[in-house]
């Protein structure tokens, strides 16, 4: 079963901001990032249980999972499985303080 992907506005904004930043670093890198995010989203939709649960402490964040962006392993996709949907919450650089970001839910 392939799950329906539902990216949040925040996740879409994250991807856009990261792609813009990467494009400034090297021509074409932002487009490559978009392609890899889409490929990663597809892999998550095909098997969302493959990735493990994140180690968040707050009860509302306990069921958040983390996947790496293909070929951009410093970037993480945070998502939750709800029924037959995968809600993409954020796409962030791994150096960010995401533990506090999600524990504040």
PyMOL commands that set and color helices and strands:
alter all, ss='L'
color gray80, all
select helices_A, chain A and resi 9-25+29-46+48-50+59-61+98-103
alter helices_A, ss='H'
color red, helices_A
select strands_A, chain A and resi 4-7+64-69+72-82+85-93
alter strands_A, ss='S'
color yellow, strands_A
deselect
rebuild
show_as cartoon
